[in-house]
Amino acid sequence: MDGLSATKWETIVVGAGAAGLIAAERSGACGRKTLLIEKSNKPGVKILMSGGTRCNLTHHTDCLGIVRAFGKQGSFLHAPLSHLSPQDVVELFEKEGVKTKVESTGKVFPRSNRAVDVRDALVRRLNASEVTLKTGEAVTDLSRDQNGEFRVQTANTHYRCDKLIITVGGQSYPGCGTTGDGYAWLRDWGHTIVPPIPALAPLTTSDQWLHQLKGISFQNVELWADSDVETETQKAKRERLIRCRGDMLLTHFGLSGPAPMNISRVLGISGGHLPRIYCDFFPEHRQAELEQLVRHLAQQSGKRSWLTGLSTHMPQRFAESLLKVLGLDAQRRGSEVPNRWVVRVAESLKRLRMKVTGTRGFAKAEVTAGGVALGEVRSKTMESKIVPELFLAGEILDLDGPIGGFNFQAAFSTGWLAGYQGQNPRS
């Protein structure tokens, strides 16, 4: 038995991701003898990968903006955000020398565009709070004795503590070590685990013509998912499941980028029946306005092919392929294009059905939807309602938001609050 395992810790934090690093730092700053255990050989692996290795650490909005972004789950974040708001996160990193910038999308990045600067700032704070960090050691089991003492078992030893904080994440990016370990432990202790599904994942499609257009990107398209549901008054009513705007990239497997990834979670909660996915390439135009635009572009082409005119408002390869799929002659002179063709093109650009077959799964998902049911956690302290002195934070919870730094904000805020372990963070 080495010195670390022989020690009785006041607090142990399992998982050194965004939530774990900040929870352990807060625990140490409160004067508690704290141990942070991480299965990977270095802390914050997912931080280093996020945002294309730039780390989108929060969103340029207020607390209410974060809450709204999470939809029905958002109300859980009122208390955590009241103690660590988006502005607080920015100030925290600025104090550590990490200057930030706000991009046009509202995403907040380090000015250096280096995720490692974000991770290193958290590690510096951790060291300053005199927390002991143990890396390269995977937890294999958790238990609690009759006296309420927690036992954290690893392959080589075990550790004991009075308070336990679990921040092991979900199942997204399993190469980072987030392989869903925490679900089994917490289920054994009586917690309800909402079935985990990949969220913020690229979409796969069977549209071969789109696959052949890989590399083409679109700005500010609108995607939505519809499902047929039975009602008393209608045999088939179209139910809008989700709608979002953003950029989209065509790939060799399907669709990537913010808009497709933001709607990916509905594919995992559709009960095995995939919803219909549609794309509006011109969301700023009404149907009649778009028809007028397409007609104008065709007429403007004159004796040239109407493809020439269309290509001024969309990538030429896409326009050419779309006309081919619709069975329309791309080389028809613009002045000779019949009105019914104009209507068909406009309809397709406003409501193009994407034959989505699924997502690229947890391996490519940025976050996990599902996890510990929020109703079983006290949002004012992050303590379990089922196991006293057990605290939960970050992606282990059934809490997932859209692309844009929202999920990091949730991890930081819940981790911050969990680190106080029931003490008043403002005292």
Helices and strands as residue ranges (DSSP letters): H 3-6, E 8-14, H 18-29, E 34-37, H 45-53, E 58-59, H 63-69, G 71-77, H 78-83, H 86-95, E 100-102, E 107-110, H 115-128, E 132-134, E 139-144, E 150-154, E 158-166, G 174-176, H 181-188, E 193-199, E 203-205, H 208-211, E 217-229, E 237-250, E 254-256, H 258-263, H 265-268, E 276-280, H 287-301, H 306-310, H 316-325, G 334-336, H 339-350, E 352-354, E 356-359, E 367-372, G 374-376, E 377-378, E 383-384, E 390-392, G 394-396, H 406-419
